[in-house]
Amino acid sequence: MKLFKYTFTALCFSLVSCGNSFLEVEPIGQLGKEQLFSNVNGMRDALMGSYNLTSRFFQSQYGIYGDLRGDDVQRSTTSAQNYMLTDYNYNFDEEDGTGGTMAIWSSGYEALNNINNVINSAEGIRPTLNGNSDDFNNYLGQSHIIRGLLFLSLANVYAQHYTYTADASHPGIPIPIVTPLPSQSLPRASMKDTYAQIIKDMETGIQYLDNLRPATRIYASSDAAKALLSRIYLYMGRYDEAIQYASEVLSKASYPLVKNEEYKDMFIAEGQLSDYNSIKSEVIWQLNLNNRTANYMSTFYSDRSLFLAYPSKAFLNFFDAADVRKSMFELQPSSGNSISLKNAKNVTIPDINWPVNFKVIRSSELYLNRAEAYYHTRQYSLAAEDVKMLRARALNKSIADVVVQYNSPEELLDQIKMERRKELAFEGQRIYDIMRYKESLNRGTNCGSANCDVTYPNDLFILPIPKAELDANPSIKPNPTVNK
């Protein structure tokens, strides 16, 4: 099997698989593994390495992919760089070295391999705790939430959405919970079983963390897991559970929406790199990195001197002039296009201090998740109230002064979808919404892509399994995606 390389970033050494599958790793040297996981401090150090790999996964090809594949982004056609160009064009190469096909698969399973080693070390460490289990529970709970998030992300890219088939029996992804040995061959689980494992990891994380004082917002927490469960159940079409988990987190009043005038700072304030208590209240979980690289979202969408993709003019026209979210797209006179400030920096900040932080989930999404779930459970007035919350903040109005008008339930749903599109733009979710809505992709005639329109349903909505994986792992079922 090939599914991933193995790297222990926290300890600055790597054990790179000599096998043929990214799922497969060479066994860790016995002495090294015993030393690393001899106590809870080693477990902590390994977890920090896993955070680093997970942060890099979300800041690079995976983070770019969700919006680039959608209808709000236009890719530069004048740049000599072809980075992620095949993804934008819906052309595929199973051995693609400049796009998402190989990179998302390998980096995602590399991060999973690391977090599995943390989780699977737990029983060996438990006897050393001497009754002091809080740190142990904290690290183990965070590890399960990270694993569930990684499984969800990989399923987003390499599998059709959950409701693609009525019983979710279509192929999901391999879901290793123990790193396979070289002799093992791990097939893809069904999407139903993939999501069952995702939910199990989230619930296990909640179990370990729920009675502990939450850490800072750069770490997984029970609230983050509950918030993510609201997204997961929304994707599954289980709307009562989506409402339940969104409401549970929102009712705590620990994550109030930031004020209109603080909206931009939520994304680009320099202080959040080191002062984690300065992270804005709306953020439930974000992943921090200190330095950007050329392959990160920050360069791709937000570099003022070199940017490869930008919001389309059609998308920018959706915003009212007074909407604070429109101010997140800064016009660049040299090109006539805009950059996204969600991944950018204030112009006075040196590059080395550029905030690189991926917002895993914010409370604004919970209002949107709940509004959509309220709609599907025919609680239309409650859905409209949640829309008002975001619209009032965006327009700097009181909630009482905002009116959500609709002549039919369908018109209300259209407004919920548009509010989601505007609020979560350039946060890596757009294409997954299009897919689960069972809508066709329509980028307009000026999109500059080889594929401006992709009709639903379509094999092209998911990436091919990398050829290296297919060659090495006879149990892996390929996707029907082909290079056009």
N, C-alpha and C positions, 0 to 999 in steps of 0.2 A: 504494500500500500504506500501511497505517496503523501497523504493528506497534509502533512506539515513538517517543516523544519522545527528544531527545538532550540530555543535560546533563553538562557537565564539572564535577562538584562540587569537585574538588580545586583548581580555579583560580577558583572562585566566579563563573563566568559561564556562561550557558547559550545553546545554539543550539537553539531550539525549532522543530520541523518545521512548515512551513506546508502540507505535503501532507496527504493524507487517511488515511494508513496509519501505524500504529505501527511497522511495519517500515521505513518510508520516512523518510529524513531529508534535509534540505537539505544539500548539500555544505558541509563546513567551509571557511571562508575559506582560501585557499591559503597566505597568509602566516602565519596563526595556526597552521595545522596544521604547517607547516614549523618554526616556532619551538618548538612544543610537543614535537614528536618529533625534534628535531635531535640529541639525545644521550640517553644512558641515564638521566640525571636527569629529563628530561621524561617518559620512560617510567615512571619511579618515581612521579612526581607524578600522572600519569594513573591509574596503578594504585591509588593511595591514594583517588582519587575513586571508582573502581569499588568498592573495599571499602566505602566509605560508602553507596553506593547499594544494594549487596548486603546490607549489614547492615540497612538500613531495610526492604528487601523481606522479610527473614526475621523482623523484629521486628513487622511490622504485619499486614496481612490474611493473607498466606500463613502466617505462624507461628500465627495464631489458628485458621485454617481446619482444620488437620489434626485437632485435638481437638474443636472445636466441631461438626464434622460427624459425630463418632463417638457412642459410647454411654456415655461416662464424664462428660459435661458436661451441665449443665442451664443453660439461658439464662433470665435474669430475665424474668418476664412483667409486672412492675410498673414497670420503668423506662420513662421516656418516650423514651429513646434507641432508635432502630431500627438502629443500627450493627451490621452482620453478621447481622441478624435473618433476612433471606431465606435466608442460607446455613444457619442453624440449622434453619429450617422446610422446607428443600428446596423452596422456591418460587423461581422464577427470573425475572429481568428482564434482558433483554440489554443494557439501558442503565442498569443499577443503579448508582447513585452512592454508596450507603451500604454495599455489600457487596463480595464478592470478585470478582464477574464481570469488571468493568472494571478494578478496581484491581490485581488480581494480574497480569492480562495486560499492562497498560501499564507497571507498575513493573518487572515481570520483564524485558520486552523493552527497556525503557530501560537497565537494568543490563547486559543483553547487548550492546546497541549500544556502550556505553562500553568494555566489556572487549574487544569485537571490534576497536575502534580501537587498543587497546594491542597486541593480538596482531598486527594487520596492519601496525603500524609497525615491526615487528622487523627486517625485511630492510633497511629504510632506515637503521636505527641500527647494524646489525652492522658496516659498514665503519669506524665511528668508534671501535671498542672498543680498538684498538691492543694486542690480545692479552690484555686484561683482561676476561674474559667472565663472571666469576662473578656479578656483579650482574645483568647482562643475562639470564643463564640463570635466575637466581632470579626475576626479575620475570616472565619469559615463562612459566616453569613454573607459578607461582602463577596467572597469568592463565588458563591452560588449565584448571586445576582449578576455578577459579571459574566458568568458562563451562560446564563439564560439570555442575557442581552446579546452575546455573540452568536448564539444559535439563532435568535430571532433575526439578526442582521444578515447572516448568511442565507437563511431561508428567504428573506426578502429578494435576494439577488438571483439565486439559482433555482428557485421553485416558484411556480405559479401561486398566487395568493390563496389564502385558506379556503375561501368559498368558491374556488374555481370548479371544483366538483362538489356535489351536494353533500357527500360524506367525507370530504377532505381525504379521499383515498389516493389521490395523485401523489407522485413522488415528492418528498421533501428533500432533506439533506442527510448525510451521515451524522449521527449524534453520539460521538464517542464520549463516554463519561469516565472511561479509563483509557489511557493511551494504548492503542493496539500494538502488539508485538509484530516484528517483521513477518512472521508466519501467518498472521491473521489478515482477513479480508473483510472489510466492513462495508455493507451495502447502504444504500439510502433508505431511511425510514419513510413511511408515508407522511404526508403533511399533518395528518391527525396525530400521529405519534411524535412528530417533531414538536408540535405545539404542546403536547402533553408533557414533554420533557422541559420545555421552556417554562410552563406554568409551575411544574414541580420545583424547578430551581428557584423561581421567584418566591414561592411559598416557603421553601426551606430557608431562604435568606431572611424572610420576615420572621420565621420562627426563632432564628438565632439572634436577631437584632431588635425585636420589638420591645424588649424590656431594658434595652441599653440606651444610654444617653446618646443621641445622634452626634456623629462626628461632623466635621466641616463639610461643606457642600461639594468638595472634590472627591468625596468617597461615597460609595454605595450605602444606602440606608434602607430601613424598612419602609419609609415613606416613598423613597425612589422606586422600590419594588412594587408597592401598591399603585403608584402613579403609572408605572409601565404596564401593570396588569390592566389598567383602564384602557390603554392603547391596544394591548393584546386581545382583550375581549371584544373591543370594537372591531378589530380586524376579523375576528371569528364570527361576528354577527350575534354575539351573546350580549345583548344590550343591557339587560338587568345588571349583570356583573360589571359592565363598563360603568354604569351609573354608580353602583355600589362603591367601587374603588376610587373613582374620581371624587365622589362626595366625602368619602372617609378622609382623604387627604385635605381637600378644601375646607372641610368643617373644622379642622384644627387651627385655622387662621395663622399658621406658621409660614405660609408662602403667599402673602398678599401681592397682587399685581403692583409693579412699580409705578410710580407716578409718570405722567406724560413726559415731564422734563428730565426724568432719569432713564428714559428708555434706551437712549444711545449708549450711555455709560454702562448699562447692563452688559453690553457686548464688548466694548472697547476700552473700558477703564483700565489703566495700567496697573493699579494697585492690586487687582485680584490675582495677579501672578504670584504674589508673596503673602499678601494679607487676605487669607481665605475668609475671614470674617467680614470683609468688605464686599464679597459677592452679593449681588442684589437679592432681595427677599423672594422674588418670583422664581429664582432658579432652584430647582429641587436637587439637581445633580448636574455637574459639568466635569469634563475631563481636561485637566490642565497640562500643557507642555510649555517649556521655557523658550524654546527656539523653533523657528519655522524653517522649513526646507522648501526647495523648488517644487516638490510634489504635493505640498499641502494645499488645503482649501484657501488659506490666506493668500498664497501667491496666485492661485488659479482664478479666484473671484475678486481679489481685493487689493492687489498690488497697483499702486498709482502709476508706476512706470512700465509695468509689464503685466497685463492681464489677458487671459485667454478666453474668458467667457464673461457674460454680463447680462443683466436683466433686459429682456426684450422691451421695445418701446410699447408694444401692445399690452404687456403686463403692467408697466408703469402707469398706463392710462387707467387702470382699474382703481387707483387711489384718488380720493378727494385731495384737493390741494392742502387742506389743513390736517390731513392724516399724518401723525408722527412717524408712521411706518414708511411713508414715502421718503422721509428725510434720511432713511437708512441706505438710500441709493444716491451716491454722490456723482454728479455729472463731471466728466473729464473733458474739458474744452478741446484738448488735443485730438481726441477721437470722436467726440460727439456721443459717446456712450458713457454708461455709469458703472461704478464699482459698488459692490455690496459692502457696507460698513459692518455687517455682522461678523465678518472675519478680518476686519481691517484694523488700522491703528490711527490714533491722532497723529497729525503730520509732524508734531514736535517730538515724537517718541523715537529713539534710535531703534534700528531693526532688531537689535539683540533683546530689547524689552517689548517687542511686539507681543501683545497678548494672543496666545493661541489656546483657545478654550472652546471645546465642543459642548454645546448645551444638549445634554442627553434628553432632558425633559424639563419643561417649565410649567408652572401652574396655569399659564394661559392655554396650554394644550389641554389641560384637564377640563376647562370650561368648554372647549371645542369638542372634546370627546363626549362629554356629558350632553351637550346640546344635540349632537348627532344621535346619540342613543335615546335621548328624550323624544326626538322626532320619530324614531322608529318604534317607540312604544306609545306613540300618539299623545304624548304630553307636550303639546305644541307651545303652550304658554310658558312652561318651564324652559323649553328650548330657547324661546325668544329672550327670556331673562338672561340666560347665559351669553347669548350674542350681545346683548346690551352691555354686559360687563366689559367686553373687549372693545366694543365700538366707542363706549364712553371714554375709556382711557386713550384710545387712538386719537379721538377728536378733542380731548381735553374738555369734556363736558361732564356734568353730573348725570348719573344713571337716569334720574327722573326726566331729564331733558332729551333722552334718546328714545326714539320710537322705531320699532321694527314692524314694518308694514308688509303684509302678505295677503293675497287673495285666495290662496290655496295652500295646502300642506307642501305641495311640490315647490312653490315659490319660497317657502321658508327653508326647505332643504337647500335650494340653490344659494340662498344667502349664507347658510351655515358653511357650505362648501367654499364659497368665496371668502368668507371671513378666515377660514382655515388656510386658504391659499395665501392670503395676504400676511397673516400673522406668522406662519411657519416658513415663509419663503427663505431659501438659502440656508435651511437647517437640515437638509438632506432627506425630506420625506415625500416630496411631490409625486414622484412616479408610483410610489406604493399606494398612494391615495387613488390615483387614476386607475390602477389595476383593480383595486378592491371595489371601486365604484362600477367596474365593468364598463368603463368608457373607452372610446378610441382616443388616441393621441392626435391632436390637431395643433400644429405649431404655426400655421399660417404659411402663406406662399413665400414670404421673405426670410424663412428661417435659415437658409444657407446650408441645410443638411441634405445628404443623399436620401433621407427619409423624413420628410416633413409631416407625414401622416402615417400612423400605424393603426389599423383597424383592430377592434377587440371582437373576439378572442384572437390571440396571435402568439405563436411560438417565439416571436422576436422580443416579447416583453421580458424574457429571462435570458441570462447569459449561458453560453455553453459550459459544460464541465470541461476544465482544462484537459488537453490531449495527454499531457504527462500523467494525469490521474487515470484517465481511461486506459492508457497503455499499461499502467502498473497494477491497476486494481480491477480484476475481472468482475467483481461484485457491483461495481458502480454502473448504474444505468445512465446512459447519456441523455442530455436534453436534445430535443429536435431542432434547436437553433442551429442554423447553418450560415456560413459566410455567403453573402449575396454578391 
